[in-house]
Amino acid sequence: MSETVLDLKHLACPLPVLRANRALRGMEAGERLRVLATDAASVGDFKIYCRETGHVLVSWSEEAGVYSFTIRRRPGD
């Protein structure tokens, strides 16, 4: 399965989550989105966002100040 990458480095909260939300709305159920961000607040933001929307935060990691989030689009709508 392919993965869409969204480079949102150097954007401050809440822009990474808002842009990821826009991208996920255009994706099919089950597709994956990988988001790259540098805002440390994005860790909590994406955990809460996925919990509240039903998308799955498959994984997240940090390397050299860049956070990588893999999100699987929720089934349905």
mmJSON file of the N, C-alpha and C atoms, coordinates in Angstrom:
{"data_MODEL":{"atom_site":{
"group_PDB":["ATOM","ATOM","ATOM","ATOM","ATOM","ATOM","ATOM","ATOM","ATOM","ATOM","ATOM","ATOM","ATOM","ATOM","ATOM","ATOM","ATOM","ATOM","ATOM","ATOM","ATOM","ATOM","ATOM","ATOM","ATOM","ATOM","ATOM","ATOM","ATOM","ATOM","ATOM","ATOM","ATOM","ATOM","ATOM","ATOM","ATOM","ATOM","ATOM","ATOM","ATOM","ATOM","ATOM","ATOM","ATOM","ATOM","ATOM","ATOM","ATOM","ATOM","ATOM","ATOM","ATOM","ATOM","ATOM","ATOM","ATOM","ATOM","ATOM","ATOM","ATOM","ATOM","ATOM","ATOM","ATOM","ATOM","ATOM","ATOM","ATOM","ATOM","ATOM","ATOM","ATOM","ATOM","ATOM","ATOM","ATOM","ATOM","ATOM","ATOM","ATOM","ATOM","ATOM","ATOM","ATOM","ATOM","ATOM","ATOM","ATOM","ATOM","ATOM","ATOM","ATOM","ATOM","ATOM","ATOM","ATOM","ATOM","ATOM","ATOM","ATOM","ATOM","ATOM","ATOM","ATOM","ATOM","ATOM","ATOM","ATOM","ATOM","ATOM","ATOM","ATOM","ATOM","ATOM","ATOM","ATOM","ATOM","ATOM","ATOM","ATOM","ATOM","ATOM","ATOM","ATOM","ATOM","ATOM","ATOM","ATOM","ATOM","ATOM","ATOM","ATOM","ATOM","ATOM","ATOM","ATOM","ATOM","ATOM","ATOM","ATOM","ATOM","ATOM","ATOM","ATOM","ATOM","ATOM","ATOM","ATOM","ATOM","ATOM","ATOM","ATOM","ATOM","ATOM","ATOM","ATOM","ATOM","ATOM","ATOM","ATOM","ATOM","ATOM","ATOM","ATOM","ATOM","ATOM","ATOM","ATOM","ATOM","ATOM","ATOM","ATOM","ATOM","ATOM","ATOM","ATOM","ATOM","ATOM","ATOM","ATOM","ATOM","ATOM","ATOM","ATOM","ATOM","ATOM","ATOM","ATOM","ATOM","ATOM","ATOM","ATOM","ATOM","ATOM","ATOM","ATOM","ATOM","ATOM","ATOM","ATOM","ATOM","ATOM","ATOM","ATOM","ATOM","ATOM","ATOM","ATOM","ATOM","ATOM","ATOM","ATOM","ATOM","ATOM","ATOM","ATOM","ATOM","ATOM","ATOM","ATOM","ATOM","ATOM","ATOM","ATOM","ATOM","ATOM","ATOM","ATOM","ATOM","ATOM"],
"id":[1,2,3,4,5,6,7,8,9,10,11,12,13,14,15,16,17,18,19,20,21,22,23,24,25,26,27,28,29,30,31,32,33,34,35,36,37,38,39,40,41,42,43,44,45,46,47,48,49,50,51,52,53,54,55,56,57,58,59,60,61,62,63,64,65,66,67,68,69,70,71,72,73,74,75,76,77,78,79,80,81,82,83,84,85,86,87,88,89,90,91,92,93,94,95,96,97,98,99,100,101,102,103,104,105,106,107,108,109,110,111,112,113,114,115,116,117,118,119,120,121,122,123,124,125,126,127,128,129,130,131,132,133,134,135,136,137,138,139,140,141,142,143,144,145,146,147,148,149,150,151,152,153,154,155,156,157,158,159,160,161,162,163,164,165,166,167,168,169,170,171,172,173,174,175,176,177,178,179,180,181,182,183,184,185,186,187,188,189,190,191,192,193,194,195,196,197,198,199,200,201,202,203,204,205,206,207,208,209,210,211,212,213,214,215,216,217,218,219,220,221,222,223,224,225,226,227,228,229,230,231],
"type_symbol":["N","C","C","N","C","C","N","C","C","N","C","C","N","C","C","N","C","C","N","C","C","N","C","C","N","C","C","N","C","C","N","C","C","N","C","C","N","C","C","N","C","C","N","C","C","N","C","C","N","C","C","N","C","C","N","C","C","N","C","C","N","C","C","N","C","C","N","C","C","N","C","C","N","C","C","N","C","C","N","C","C","N","C","C","N","C","C","N","C","C","N","C","C","N","C","C","N","C","C","N","C","C","N","C","C","N","C","C","N","C","C","N","C","C","N","C","C","N","C","C","N","C","C","N","C","C","N","C","C","N","C","C","N","C","C","N","C","C","N","C","C","N","C","C","N","C","C","N","C","C","N","C","C","N","C","C","N","C","C","N","C","C","N","C","C","N","C","C","N","C","C","N","C","C","N","C","C","N","C","C","N","C","C","N","C","C","N","C","C","N","C","C","N","C","C","N","C","C","N","C","C","N","C","C","N","C","C","N","C","C","N","C","C","N","C","C","N","C","C","N","C","C","N","C","C","N","C","C","N","C","C"],
"label_atom_id":["N","CA","C","N","CA","C","N","CA","C","N","CA","C","N","CA","C","N","CA","C","N","CA","C","N","CA","C","N","CA","C","N","CA","C","N","CA","C","N","CA","C","N","CA","C","N","CA","C","N","CA","C","N","CA","C","N","CA","C","N","CA","C","N","CA","C","N","CA","C","N","CA","C","N","CA","C","N","CA","C","N","CA","C","N","CA","C","N","CA","C","N","CA","C","N","CA","C","N","CA","C","N","CA","C","N","CA","C","N","CA","C","N","CA","C","N","CA","C","N","CA","C","N","CA","C","N","CA","C","N","CA","C","N","CA","C","N","CA","C","N","CA","C","N","CA","C","N","CA","C","N","CA","C","N","CA","C","N","CA","C","N","CA","C","N","CA","C","N","CA","C","N","CA","C","N","CA","C","N","CA","C","N","CA","C","N","CA","C","N","CA","C","N","CA","C","N","CA","C","N","CA","C","N","CA","C","N","CA","C","N","CA","C","N","CA","C","N","CA","C","N","CA","C","N","CA","C","N","CA","C","N","CA","C","N","CA","C","N","CA","C","N","CA","C","N","CA","C","N","CA","C","N","CA","C","N","CA","C","N","CA","C","N","CA","C","N","CA","C"],
"label_alt_id":[null,null,null,null,null,null,null,null,null,null,null,null,null,null,null,null,null,null,null,null,null,null,null,null,null,null,null,null,null,null,null,null,null,null,null,null,null,null,null,null,null,null,null,null,null,null,null,null,null,null,null,null,null,null,null,null,null,null,null,null,null,null,null,null,null,null,null,null,null,null,null,null,null,null,null,null,null,null,null,null,null,null,null,null,null,null,null,null,null,null,null,null,null,null,null,null,null,null,null,null,null,null,null,null,null,null,null,null,null,null,null,null,null,null,null,null,null,null,null,null,null,null,null,null,null,null,null,null,null,null,null,null,null,null,null,null,null,null,null,null,null,null,null,null,null,null,null,null,null,null,null,null,null,null,null,null,null,null,null,null,null,null,null,null,null,null,null,null,null,null,null,null,null,null,null,null,null,null,null,null,null,null,null,null,null,null,null,null,null,null,null,null,null,null,null,null,null,null,null,null,null,null,null,null,null,null,null,null,null,null,null,null,null,null,null,null,null,null,null,null,null,null,null,null,null,null,null,null,null,null,null],
"label_comp_id":["MET","MET","MET","SER","SER","SER","GLU","GLU","GLU","THR","THR","THR","VAL","VAL","VAL","LEU","LEU","LEU","ASP","ASP","ASP","LEU","LEU","LEU","LYS","LYS","LYS","HIS","HIS","HIS","LEU","LEU","LEU","ALA","ALA","ALA","CYS","CYS","CYS","PRO","PRO","PRO","LEU","LEU","LEU","PRO","PRO","PRO","VAL","VAL","VAL","LEU","LEU","LEU","ARG","ARG","ARG","ALA","ALA","ALA","ASN","ASN","ASN","ARG","ARG","ARG","ALA","ALA","ALA","LEU","LEU","LEU","ARG","ARG","ARG","GLY","GLY","GLY","MET","MET","MET","GLU","GLU","GLU","ALA","ALA","ALA","GLY","GLY","GLY","GLU","GLU","GLU","ARG","ARG","ARG","LEU","LEU","LEU","ARG","ARG","ARG","VAL","VAL","VAL","LEU","LEU","LEU","ALA","ALA","ALA","THR","THR","THR","ASP","ASP","ASP","ALA","ALA","ALA","ALA","ALA","ALA","SER","SER","SER","VAL","VAL","VAL","GLY","GLY","GLY","ASP","ASP","ASP","PHE","PHE","PHE","LYS","LYS","LYS","ILE","ILE","ILE","TYR","TYR","TYR","CYS","CYS","CYS","ARG","ARG","ARG","GLU","GLU","GLU","THR","THR","THR","GLY","GLY","GLY","HIS","HIS","HIS","VAL","VAL","VAL","LEU","LEU","LEU","VAL","VAL","VAL","SER","SER","SER","TRP","TRP","TRP","SER","SER","SER","GLU","GLU","GLU","GLU","GLU","GLU","ALA","ALA","ALA","GLY","GLY","GLY","VAL","VAL","VAL","TYR","TYR","TYR","SER","SER","SER","PHE","PHE","PHE","THR","THR","THR","ILE","ILE","ILE","ARG","ARG","ARG","ARG","ARG","ARG","ARG","ARG","ARG","PRO","PRO","PRO","GLY","GLY","GLY","ASP","ASP","ASP"],
"label_asym_id":["A","A","A","A","A","A","A","A","A","A","A","A","A","A","A","A","A","A","A","A","A","A","A","A","A","A","A","A","A","A","A","A","A","A","A","A","A","A","A","A","A","A","A","A","A","A","A","A","A","A","A","A","A","A","A","A","A","A","A","A","A","A","A","A","A","A","A","A","A","A","A","A","A","A","A","A","A","A","A","A","A","A","A","A","A","A","A","A","A","A","A","A","A","A","A","A","A","A","A","A","A","A","A","A","A","A","A","A","A","A","A","A","A","A","A","A","A","A","A","A","A","A","A","A","A","A","A","A","A","A","A","A","A","A","A","A","A","A","A","A","A","A","A","A","A","A","A","A","A","A","A","A","A","A","A","A","A","A","A","A","A","A","A","A","A","A","A","A","A","A","A","A","A","A","A","A","A","A","A","A","A","A","A","A","A","A","A","A","A","A","A","A","A","A","A","A","A","A","A","A","A","A","A","A","A","A","A","A","A","A","A","A","A","A","A","A","A","A","A","A","A","A","A","A","A","A","A","A","A","A","A"],
"label_entity_id":["1","1","1","1","1","1","1","1","1","1","1","1","1","1","1","1","1","1","1","1","1","1","1","1","1","1","1","1","1","1","1","1","1","1","1","1","1","1","1","1","1","1","1","1","1","1","1","1","1","1","1","1","1","1","1","1","1","1","1","1","1","1","1","1","1","1","1","1","1","1","1","1","1","1","1","1","1","1","1","1","1","1","1","1","1","1","1","1","1","1","1","1","1","1","1","1","1","1","1","1","1","1","1","1","1","1","1","1","1","1","1","1","1","1","1","1","1","1","1","1","1","1","1","1","1","1","1","1","1","1","1","1","1","1","1","1","1","1","1","1","1","1","1","1","1","1","1","1","1","1","1","1","1","1","1","1","1","1","1","1","1","1","1","1","1","1","1","1","1","1","1","1","1","1","1","1","1","1","1","1","1","1","1","1","1","1","1","1","1","1","1","1","1","1","1","1","1","1","1","1","1","1","1","1","1","1","1","1","1","1","1","1","1","1","1","1","1","1","1","1","1","1","1","1","1","1","1","1","1","1","1"],
"label_seq_id":[1,1,1,2,2,2,3,3,3,4,4,4,5,5,5,6,6,6,7,7,7,8,8,8,9,9,9,10,10,10,11,11,11,12,12,12,13,13,13,14,14,14,15,15,15,16,16,16,17,17,17,18,18,18,19,19,19,20,20,20,21,21,21,22,22,22,23,23,23,24,24,24,25,25,25,26,26,26,27,27,27,28,28,28,29,29,29,30,30,30,31,31,31,32,32,32,33,33,33,34,34,34,35,35,35,36,36,36,37,37,37,38,38,38,39,39,39,40,40,40,41,41,41,42,42,42,43,43,43,44,44,44,45,45,45,46,46,46,47,47,47,48,48,48,49,49,49,50,50,50,51,51,51,52,52,52,53,53,53,54,54,54,55,55,55,56,56,56,57,57,57,58,58,58,59,59,59,60,60,60,61,61,61,62,62,62,63,63,63,64,64,64,65,65,65,66,66,66,67,67,67,68,68,68,69,69,69,70,70,70,71,71,71,72,72,72,73,73,73,74,74,74,75,75,75,76,76,76,77,77,77],
"pdbx_PDB_ins_code":[null,null,null,null,null,null,null,null,null,null,null,null,null,null,null,null,null,null,null,null,null,null,null,null,null,null,null,null,null,null,null,null,null,null,null,null,null,null,null,null,null,null,null,null,null,null,null,null,null,null,null,null,null,null,null,null,null,null,null,null,null,null,null,null,null,null,null,null,null,null,null,null,null,null,null,null,null,null,null,null,null,null,null,null,null,null,null,null,null,null,null,null,null,null,null,null,null,null,null,null,null,null,null,null,null,null,null,null,null,null,null,null,null,null,null,null,null,null,null,null,null,null,null,null,null,null,null,null,null,null,null,null,null,null,null,null,null,null,null,null,null,null,null,null,null,null,null,null,null,null,null,null,null,null,null,null,null,null,null,null,null,null,null,null,null,null,null,null,null,null,null,null,null,null,null,null,null,null,null,null,null,null,null,null,null,null,null,null,null,null,null,null,null,null,null,null,null,null,null,null,null,null,null,null,null,null,null,null,null,null,null,null,null,null,null,null,null,null,null,null,null,null,null,null,null,null,null,null,null,null,null],
"Cartn_x":[0.843,0.0,0.888,0.531,1.337,1.097,2.02,1.954,2.179,1.322,1.473,2.301,3.282,4.124,3.78,3.577,3.238,4.327,5.129,6.233,5.722,5.559,5.037,6.053,7.313,8.371,8.324,8.636,8.727,7.373,6.296,4.977,4.618,4.047,3.682,2.257,1.99,0.669,-0.33,-1.47,-2.092,-1.972,-1.139,-1.086,-0.774,0.173,0.405,-0.852,-1.605,-2.818,-3.882,-4.039,-5.04,-4.725,-3.469,-3.094,-3.199,-2.843,-2.993,-4.466,-5.318,-6.761,-7.266,-6.841,-7.25,-6.796,-5.565,-5.041,-5.817,-6.097,-6.806,-8.223,-8.868,-10.226,-10.248,-9.137,-9.073,-8.562,-8.353,-7.805,-8.889,-8.622,-9.537,-9.318,-10.352,-10.251,-9.095,-8.295,-7.179,-5.871,-5.911,-4.67,-3.857,-2.553,-1.658,-1.095,-0.968,-0.378,0.796,1.952,3.099,3.321,3.343,3.499,4.858,5.605,6.879,6.674,7.039,6.838,8.023,8.217,9.289,8.759,7.486,6.881,6.696,7.377,7.287,5.859,5.049,3.653,2.845,3.354,2.611,2.456,3.334,3.211,1.873,1.613,0.331,-0.836,-0.631,-1.71,-2.185,-1.239,-1.637,-2.242,-1.771,-2.38,-3.839,-4.1,-5.471,-6.321,-5.765,-6.493,-6.956,-6.049,-6.412,-7.437,-7.275,-8.232,-9.631,-9.704,-11.002,-11.65,-10.857,-11.413,-11.591,-10.952,-11.054,-9.977,-9.103,-7.951,-6.991,-6.121,-5.198,-3.799,-3.231,-1.832,-1.017,-0.557,0.144,1.479,2.2,3.492,3.91,4.841,5.478,6.886,7.772,9.165,9.75,10.923,11.629,13.088,13.637,15.056,15.573,16.561,17.204,16.184,15.194,14.211,13.088,13.055,11.969,11.091,9.826,8.851,8.176,8.039,7.396,6.185,5.021,3.775,3.196,2.84,2.156,0.721,-0.209,-1.629,-2.374,-3.218,-4.061,-5.466,-5.977,-7.309,-8.373,-9.294,-10.361,-11.271,-11.896,-12.882,-14.14,-14.89,-16.142,-16.013,-16.85,-16.984,-15.797],
"Cartn_y":[-1.172,0.0,1.235,2.202,3.415,4.315,5.213,6.133,7.537,8.456,9.854,10.541,11.343,12.065,13.542,14.127,15.538,16.2,17.058,17.733,19.042,19.049,20.227,20.779,20.538,21.042,22.57,23.116,24.559,25.248,24.477,25.07,24.889,25.92,25.866,25.353,24.844,24.39,25.52,25.254,23.971,23.59,24.295,24.067,22.634,21.914,20.534,19.66,19.759,18.95,19.398,20.692,21.191,20.748,20.822,20.405,18.897,18.141,16.685,16.321,17.014,16.767,16.98,18.045,18.332,17.211,16.751,15.676,14.38,14.047,12.805,12.809,13.952,14.024,13.614,13.802,13.447,12.043,11.265,9.92,8.871,7.671,6.551,5.899,5.249,4.525,3.531,3.51,2.575,3.091,4.155,4.705,5.346,5.429,5.971,7.323,8.172,9.489,9.576,9.957,10.2,11.694,12.229,13.661,13.908,14.865,15.297,16.675,16.841,18.113,18.381,19.649,20.016,20.633,20.863,21.436,20.331,20.452,19.426,19.232,20.265,20.163,19.237,18.959,18.118,16.686,16.241,14.88,14.734,15.593,15.548,15.864,16.82,17.218,16.046,15.289,14.18,13.025,12.788,11.743,12.087,13.307,13.744,13.751,14.276,14.347,12.954,11.98,10.631,10.0,10.203,9.651,10.235,11.517,12.177,11.956,11.66,11.517,10.074,9.134,7.736,7.285,8.19,7.777,7.042,6.218,5.432,6.014,6.374,6.799,5.518,5.059,3.785,3.85,4.95,5.106,6.565,6.883,8.191,8.036,8.887,8.854,10.252,10.42,11.701,11.427,12.165,12.05,13.426,13.889,15.185,16.325,16.281,17.36,17.287,16.218,16.038,14.884,15.18,14.184,13.589,12.28,11.57,10.828,11.074,10.446,9.656,8.411,7.619,7.426,7.885,7.872,7.072,6.143,5.378,5.967,6.284,6.899,5.94,6.475,5.667,5.095,3.973,3.435,4.296,4.178,4.919,6.151,7.118,8.331,8.517],
"Cartn_z":[0.0,0.0,0.0,-0.778,-0.872,0.332,0.519,1.641,1.102,1.477,1.099,2.169,1.751,2.705,2.636,3.802,3.926,4.766,4.139,4.825,5.417,6.728,7.421,8.418,8.122,8.992,9.034,10.192,10.441,10.52,10.612,10.837,12.31,12.906,14.323,14.498,15.673,16.077,15.84,15.307,14.984,13.508,12.754,11.299,10.887,11.519,11.076,11.142,12.224,12.354,11.346,11.167,10.219,8.792,8.409,7.042,6.876,7.91,7.848,7.722,8.454,8.385,6.964,6.344,4.963,4.024,4.201,3.344,3.566,4.821,5.13,4.567,4.527,3.962,2.496,1.784,0.371,0.104,1.16,1.015,1.221,0.726,0.897,2.258,2.773,4.045,3.988,5.046,5.134,4.56,3.762,3.22,4.334,4.111,5.124,4.72,5.729,5.565,6.526,6.015,6.892,6.95,8.153,8.376,9.01,8.458,9.027,9.627,10.894,11.586,12.51,12.846,13.762,15.053,15.152,16.35,17.386,18.536,19.581,20.077,20.02,20.455,19.549,18.363,17.424,17.938,18.823,19.363,20.08,21.026,21.735,20.835,19.932,19.024,18.166,17.596,16.725,17.521,18.734,19.566,19.847,20.245,20.543,19.276,18.188,16.918,16.481,16.52,16.083,17.02,18.302,19.261,19.03,18.736,18.581,17.218,16.193,14.847,14.395,15.091,14.689,13.729,13.296,12.503,13.434,12.879,13.699,13.592,14.738,14.788,14.855,13.698,13.584,14.317,14.118,14.782,14.745,15.629,15.573,16.103,15.618,16.053,15.921,16.495,16.414,16.127,15.186,14.869,14.486,15.232,14.973,14.92,15.801,15.867,14.855,14.059,13.085,13.567,13.738,14.175,12.942,12.964,11.864,12.425,11.842,12.277,11.106,11.348,10.334,10.806,9.971,10.311,9.252,9.705,8.772,8.823,7.636,7.55,8.057,8.808,9.402,8.316,8.627,7.684,7.681,6.665,6.59,5.723,6.012,5.209,4.345],
"occupancy":[1.0,1.0,1.0,1.0,1.0,1.0,1.0,1.0,1.0,1.0,1.0,1.0,1.0,1.0,1.0,1.0,1.0,1.0,1.0,1.0,1.0,1.0,1.0,1.0,1.0,1.0,1.0,1.0,1.0,1.0,1.0,1.0,1.0,1.0,1.0,1.0,1.0,1.0,1.0,1.0,1.0,1.0,1.0,1.0,1.0,1.0,1.0,1.0,1.0,1.0,1.0,1.0,1.0,1.0,1.0,1.0,1.0,1.0,1.0,1.0,1.0,1.0,1.0,1.0,1.0,1.0,1.0,1.0,1.0,1.0,1.0,1.0,1.0,1.0,1.0,1.0,1.0,1.0,1.0,1.0,1.0,1.0,1.0,1.0,1.0,1.0,1.0,1.0,1.0,1.0,1.0,1.0,1.0,1.0,1.0,1.0,1.0,1.0,1.0,1.0,1.0,1.0,1.0,1.0,1.0,1.0,1.0,1.0,1.0,1.0,1.0,1.0,1.0,1.0,1.0,1.0,1.0,1.0,1.0,1.0,1.0,1.0,1.0,1.0,1.0,1.0,1.0,1.0,1.0,1.0,1.0,1.0,1.0,1.0,1.0,1.0,1.0,1.0,1.0,1.0,1.0,1.0,1.0,1.0,1.0,1.0,1.0,1.0,1.0,1.0,1.0,1.0,1.0,1.0,1.0,1.0,1.0,1.0,1.0,1.0,1.0,1.0,1.0,1.0,1.0,1.0,1.0,1.0,1.0,1.0,1.0,1.0,1.0,1.0,1.0,1.0,1.0,1.0,1.0,1.0,1.0,1.0,1.0,1.0,1.0,1.0,1.0,1.0,1.0,1.0,1.0,1.0,1.0,1.0,1.0,1.0,1.0,1.0,1.0,1.0,1.0,1.0,1.0,1.0,1.0,1.0,1.0,1.0,1.0,1.0,1.0,1.0,1.0,1.0,1.0,1.0,1.0,1.0,1.0,1.0,1.0,1.0,1.0,1.0,1.0,1.0,1.0,1.0,1.0,1.0,1.0],
"B_iso_or_equiv":[0.0,0.0,0.0,0.0,0.0,0.0,0.0,0.0,0.0,0.0,0.0,0.0,0.0,0.0,0.0,0.0,0.0,0.0,0.0,0.0,0.0,0.0,0.0,0.0,0.0,0.0,0.0,0.0,0.0,0.0,0.0,0.0,0.0,0.0,0.0,0.0,0.0,0.0,0.0,0.0,0.0,0.0,0.0,0.0,0.0,0.0,0.0,0.0,0.0,0.0,0.0,0.0,0.0,0.0,0.0,0.0,0.0,0.0,0.0,0.0,0.0,0.0,0.0,0.0,0.0,0.0,0.0,0.0,0.0,0.0,0.0,0.0,0.0,0.0,0.0,0.0,0.0,0.0,0.0,0.0,0.0,0.0,0.0,0.0,0.0,0.0,0.0,0.0,0.0,0.0,0.0,0.0,0.0,0.0,0.0,0.0,0.0,0.0,0.0,0.0,0.0,0.0,0.0,0.0,0.0,0.0,0.0,0.0,0.0,0.0,0.0,0.0,0.0,0.0,0.0,0.0,0.0,0.0,0.0,0.0,0.0,0.0,0.0,0.0,0.0,0.0,0.0,0.0,0.0,0.0,0.0,0.0,0.0,0.0,0.0,0.0,0.0,0.0,0.0,0.0,0.0,0.0,0.0,0.0,0.0,0.0,0.0,0.0,0.0,0.0,0.0,0.0,0.0,0.0,0.0,0.0,0.0,0.0,0.0,0.0,0.0,0.0,0.0,0.0,0.0,0.0,0.0,0.0,0.0,0.0,0.0,0.0,0.0,0.0,0.0,0.0,0.0,0.0,0.0,0.0,0.0,0.0,0.0,0.0,0.0,0.0,0.0,0.0,0.0,0.0,0.0,0.0,0.0,0.0,0.0,0.0,0.0,0.0,0.0,0.0,0.0,0.0,0.0,0.0,0.0,0.0,0.0,0.0,0.0,0.0,0.0,0.0,0.0,0.0,0.0,0.0,0.0,0.0,0.0,0.0,0.0,0.0,0.0,0.0,0.0,0.0,0.0,0.0,0.0,0.0,0.0],
"pdbx_formal_charge":[null,null,null,null,null,null,null,null,null,null,null,null,null,null,null,null,null,null,null,null,null,null,null,null,null,null,null,null,null,null,null,null,null,null,null,null,null,null,null,null,null,null,null,null,null,null,null,null,null,null,null,null,null,null,null,null,null,null,null,null,null,null,null,null,null,null,null,null,null,null,null,null,null,null,null,null,null,null,null,null,null,null,null,null,null,null,null,null,null,null,null,null,null,null,null,null,null,null,null,null,null,null,null,null,null,null,null,null,null,null,null,null,null,null,null,null,null,null,null,null,null,null,null,null,null,null,null,null,null,null,null,null,null,null,null,null,null,null,null,null,null,null,null,null,null,null,null,null,null,null,null,null,null,null,null,null,null,null,null,null,null,null,null,null,null,null,null,null,null,null,null,null,null,null,null,null,null,null,null,null,null,null,null,null,null,null,null,null,null,null,null,null,null,null,null,null,null,null,null,null,null,null,null,null,null,null,null,null,null,null,null,null,null,null,null,null,null,null,null,null,null,null,null,null,null,null,null,null,null,null,null],
"auth_seq_id":[1,1,1,2,2,2,3,3,3,4,4,4,5,5,5,6,6,6,7,7,7,8,8,8,9,9,9,10,10,10,11,11,11,12,12,12,13,13,13,14,14,14,15,15,15,16,16,16,17,17,17,18,18,18,19,19,19,20,20,20,21,21,21,22,22,22,23,23,23,24,24,24,25,25,25,26,26,26,27,27,27,28,28,28,29,29,29,30,30,30,31,31,31,32,32,32,33,33,33,34,34,34,35,35,35,36,36,36,37,37,37,38,38,38,39,39,39,40,40,40,41,41,41,42,42,42,43,43,43,44,44,44,45,45,45,46,46,46,47,47,47,48,48,48,49,49,49,50,50,50,51,51,51,52,52,52,53,53,53,54,54,54,55,55,55,56,56,56,57,57,57,58,58,58,59,59,59,60,60,60,61,61,61,62,62,62,63,63,63,64,64,64,65,65,65,66,66,66,67,67,67,68,68,68,69,69,69,70,70,70,71,71,71,72,72,72,73,73,73,74,74,74,75,75,75,76,76,76,77,77,77],
"auth_comp_id":["MET","MET","MET","SER","SER","SER","GLU","GLU","GLU","THR","THR","THR","VAL","VAL","VAL","LEU","LEU","LEU","ASP","ASP","ASP","LEU","LEU","LEU","LYS","LYS","LYS","HIS","HIS","HIS","LEU","LEU","LEU","ALA","ALA","ALA","CYS","CYS","CYS","PRO","PRO","PRO","LEU","LEU","LEU","PRO","PRO","PRO","VAL","VAL","VAL","LEU","LEU","LEU","ARG","ARG","ARG","ALA","ALA","ALA","ASN","ASN","ASN","ARG","ARG","ARG","ALA","ALA","ALA","LEU","LEU","LEU","ARG","ARG","ARG","GLY","GLY","GLY","MET","MET","MET","GLU","GLU","GLU","ALA","ALA","ALA","GLY","GLY","GLY","GLU","GLU","GLU","ARG","ARG","ARG","LEU","LEU","LEU","ARG","ARG","ARG","VAL","VAL","VAL","LEU","LEU","LEU","ALA","ALA","ALA","THR","THR","THR","ASP","ASP","ASP","ALA","ALA","ALA","ALA","ALA","ALA","SER","SER","SER","VAL","VAL","VAL","GLY","GLY","GLY","ASP","ASP","ASP","PHE","PHE","PHE","LYS","LYS","LYS","ILE","ILE","ILE","TYR","TYR","TYR","CYS","CYS","CYS","ARG","ARG","ARG","GLU","GLU","GLU","THR","THR","THR","GLY","GLY","GLY","HIS","HIS","HIS","VAL","VAL","VAL","LEU","LEU","LEU","VAL","VAL","VAL","SER","SER","SER","TRP","TRP","TRP","SER","SER","SER","GLU","GLU","GLU","GLU","GLU","GLU","ALA","ALA","ALA","GLY","GLY","GLY","VAL","VAL","VAL","TYR","TYR","TYR","SER","SER","SER","PHE","PHE","PHE","THR","THR","THR","ILE","ILE","ILE","ARG","ARG","ARG","ARG","ARG","ARG","ARG","ARG","ARG","PRO","PRO","PRO","GLY","GLY","GLY","ASP","ASP","ASP"],
"auth_asym_id":["A","A","A","A","A","A","A","A","A","A","A","A","A","A","A","A","A","A","A","A","A","A","A","A","A","A","A","A","A","A","A","A","A","A","A","A","A","A","A","A","A","A","A","A","A","A","A","A","A","A","A","A","A","A","A","A","A","A","A","A","A","A","A","A","A","A","A","A","A","A","A","A","A","A","A","A","A","A","A","A","A","A","A","A","A","A","A","A","A","A","A","A","A","A","A","A","A","A","A","A","A","A","A","A","A","A","A","A","A","A","A","A","A","A","A","A","A","A","A","A","A","A","A","A","A","A","A","A","A","A","A","A","A","A","A","A","A","A","A","A","A","A","A","A","A","A","A","A","A","A","A","A","A","A","A","A","A","A","A","A","A","A","A","A","A","A","A","A","A","A","A","A","A","A","A","A","A","A","A","A","A","A","A","A","A","A","A","A","A","A","A","A","A","A","A","A","A","A","A","A","A","A","A","A","A","A","A","A","A","A","A","A","A","A","A","A","A","A","A","A","A","A","A","A","A","A","A","A","A","A","A"],
"auth_atom_id":["N","CA","C","N","CA","C","N","CA","C","N","CA","C","N","CA","C","N","CA","C","N","CA","C","N","CA","C","N","CA","C","N","CA","C","N","CA","C","N","CA","C","N","CA","C","N","CA","C","N","CA","C","N","CA","C","N","CA","C","N","CA","C","N","CA","C","N","CA","C","N","CA","C","N","CA","C","N","CA","C","N","CA","C","N","CA","C","N","CA","C","N","CA","C","N","CA","C","N","CA","C","N","CA","C","N","CA","C","N","CA","C","N","CA","C","N","CA","C","N","CA","C","N","CA","C","N","CA","C","N","CA","C","N","CA","C","N","CA","C","N","CA","C","N","CA","C","N","CA","C","N","CA","C","N","CA","C","N","CA","C","N","CA","C","N","CA","C","N","CA","C","N","CA","C","N","CA","C","N","CA","C","N","CA","C","N","CA","C","N","CA","C","N","CA","C","N","CA","C","N","CA","C","N","CA","C","N","CA","C","N","CA","C","N","CA","C","N","CA","C","N","CA","C","N","CA","C","N","CA","C","N","CA","C","N","CA","C","N","CA","C","N","CA","C","N","CA","C","N","CA","C","N","CA","C","N","CA","C","N","CA","C","N","CA","C","N","CA","C"],
"pdbx_PDB_model_num":[1,1,1,1,1,1,1,1,1,1,1,1,1,1,1,1,1,1,1,1,1,1,1,1,1,1,1,1,1,1,1,1,1,1,1,1,1,1,1,1,1,1,1,1,1,1,1,1,1,1,1,1,1,1,1,1,1,1,1,1,1,1,1,1,1,1,1,1,1,1,1,1,1,1,1,1,1,1,1,1,1,1,1,1,1,1,1,1,1,1,1,1,1,1,1,1,1,1,1,1,1,1,1,1,1,1,1,1,1,1,1,1,1,1,1,1,1,1,1,1,1,1,1,1,1,1,1,1,1,1,1,1,1,1,1,1,1,1,1,1,1,1,1,1,1,1,1,1,1,1,1,1,1,1,1,1,1,1,1,1,1,1,1,1,1,1,1,1,1,1,1,1,1,1,1,1,1,1,1,1,1,1,1,1,1,1,1,1,1,1,1,1,1,1,1,1,1,1,1,1,1,1,1,1,1,1,1,1,1,1,1,1,1,1,1,1,1,1,1,1,1,1,1,1,1,1,1,1,1,1,1]
}}}
